[in-house]
């Protein structure tokens, strides 16, 4: 069994530190390897890893404990709950790690990938490109196996050469681009709207044709302002909720 290793995190001083740490640790927990230890490092080691105070670390752990992702035992330590599942709705305060955590924790199957012409509805994001590399994935509930959403990502061809499709069965595209490919992500713009299931979506998500779904579009920009990835995700309407909290600070 391998030791649990939390991901690295670049802190944004404009957001609450405990929140950023909890989001990063949540993504690490949900995206851990099957053979990883369920025991977390001590509060002191986690605090040193993230570069925050022990008090901040305790607040982050309390958030995860309230969600049922971890349990804390006096003198024994802190442990990941083996059957822990992502709870909804989520609070998104503008952190890239929040996006990673939102997309983590489900069983993912890569349906296919390859170069294709830029879809007409994405032409505004890739104005000088004739092709993108598309990745299609189906996500399912880890316990029931029921499909929850399916995703299409349109990625710049120059970045796709460094993407191993096997990584997409373990991690969200945002994490792969940032932590594996090395893209310096500056921002992600999210749009969520109600739509009706088309034949492909109805078949993949096992819902009736024209039933309500939630259609998410996430546009990822690098530090030079280029669009590096456009994600289009179709969620079953009965399995997803989306909450944004605006903090008055």
N, C-alpha and C positions, 0 to 999 in steps of 0.2 A: 504494500500500500504506500502510495506517495504522499508526502506532506502537502497540506493545503497551502497554496501560494496565491495570495491576493494580487490583483493587477496593480500596475503603477497608476498614479493619478497626478495630473497637473492641476493644482488648485486655482480656482477663480475667486479672487478676493471680493467680487461683487455679489457672490452667492453665499448662503450660510455654509460654513465648513462642515458641520455635522451632516447636512443634507448631501453634500457632494461625496463625503466619505461613505455614507450609507448607500448611495446609488452605486458607487464603484464596487463596494463589497458585495452588494446584492448581485451585480452582474457576474462577479467572480464566483459566487455561490451557485447561481443558476447555470453558469457555463463551465463548471468544474468537470474534470475527467471522472469517469465512473470509478476509477481506483483511488481517487483522492481521499485523504483522511477526512472524517467528519469533524474532527477537533480543530477549532480555530486557534491561532496563536494567542498569546496573552494580550490583555488590553495594552500593556506597555509596549510590546513588540509591534502591535498593529498601529499604535499611535506613532511610534518611531518610523514605521514604514510609510505612513501617509504624511508625516511631518506636522502632526497636530498634537494638541494636549491630550492627556488621558481623559480629562473631563469631556472634551469634544468627542473622543472615541466612545466613551460610555453613552453619550447621547445618540450617536449613530447606531450603536449596538441595541439600544433600547428601542429604536425605530424598527429594526429588523426583528427583534423579539416580539414586538406587538403585532407584527405581520405574520408571525408563526414560522419564520424562516430559520430561526435559531432558538436554542434554549440555553439558559445560563444557570450553572449550579455552583453554589458556594464551595470553595476548596477543590472542586473537580475541574472547573473550566467552562468554556463556551463551546457548544456543539451545534453543527448543522442538523436540522431535523431531516431525517432520511426521506420522509414523504412530503417535504415542504413543496408547496406549489405557489406560483405567482398569484397574488390577490389583485383584484381590480375594484374600484378605479385606482389610477395612479396619480401622484402629484408630480407635475413636470415644471421645474423652475428654471429651465433654460440650460441645463447641463447636458453635454454630449454623453456622459455616463448614464444619465437618465434615459436617453434614447436606447443605449446599449442594453440597460436593464429591462426596459419595456419589451425588447425583442428577444430576450433570453428566456431559457427555461422550458422550451417545448421541443418535442422530437421533430427533427427537420429531415426531409428527404429532398435531395436535389433531383428535379425532374428533367433538367437538361440545361445546356449552355452552349453558346456559340455566337459568332458574328452575324449580324443582320442589319438591314437598312434602318436608319433612324426612323422610328414611328412618327407619323405626322403630328400626333399630339405632343411629342417631345421635341419637335424641331426648334422651338424657341430656346431650349436649354442647350442644344448642340448645333448652333447656327452654321458652323464651318465644317461639320462632320457629315460624311456620307454613311458611315457605319458606327455602330456601338456593339459591345459584347453584352448579350443578354443572359441572365441567370434566372431560372425559374425554380421555385422551391415550394414545397407543401409542408406546412407545420401542423402537427397533431398533438392532442393532449397526451402527456407522458403516461397516464394511467389507463384511460379508456381507449386510446388510439383514435378517438374521434377527431376528424379534421377541424381545425379552428380558423385557419387562414391560408391563403397562398399568395406568394410574392413574385414579382418580376423586378429585377434590377437592370437598368441600362448603365453600363460602366464604360469609361473611356478605354479604348483598345490598348493604349500604352500602359495602363494600370492592370488590365486583365491578365497580362502575361505573367504577373507575379502572384496571381490568385490561384490557390489550390482548391478546386471545388470541394474536396474533402473537408477543408476548414469551415465551409459554409454549412456543413451538417452539425457542426459543434458551436459555431459562433455566428452572430449577426453580421451582415455585410459591413455595417459601420465599424465594428470592432476589427474586422479583417483589414479594411482599408487603413485604419489608423494604426493598429498595432502590428500587423504583419507586413503590409505593403509600405507603410511609413508615410502615408498622406497626412499632411498637417491640416486637419479640418478646422475651418474657421466658424462655420455655422451650418445649421440644418433648418430649412423652412418646411413646416408641416402643414398639410391641408387635409381635413377629414370631412367627407360629405356622404350623404345617403344616396344609394343607387339601388337598382334592381339587378338580381343575379342573371347574367347572360348564360348561355348553354355551357360554356367551358367552366365558369365559376360554379354553377349549380352542380355540375358533375363532380368537380374536385372537392367541393365542400359538403356534398351530399345534402343539398337543400333543394326545395322545389324551384323550378324555373320562375324567374321574376319575383322571387321572394326578396325582402329587404336585406341589404348588406351594407357594411360601412367600407367606403373606399378611401384609403389613406395614400397620399402622395407625399414623399419626403425628398426634398432636393438638397443635396449635400455639396457644399462649396469648400474649396481649399483656400489657403491663405492668400492666393493670388486672385481670388474671386472667380475661378473657373468652376463650372459644374462638373463634378467628377463622378456623380452617381445620382440617378433618379430611381427611387423605389416606389413601386405601385403595389399596394397590399390590399387584398380583399378579405375582410373579416366577416365571419358569420355574425349577424346582428344579435344573436342570442348569446354570444360568447365574448363580447368585447364592450367596454365602456371607456370613454376618453375624458379625462378631467384635467383642466389647467388651473393652477392656483396662482394668482397674482399677489405678491407680497408687497405691502406698503412700507418700504424701508427707504 
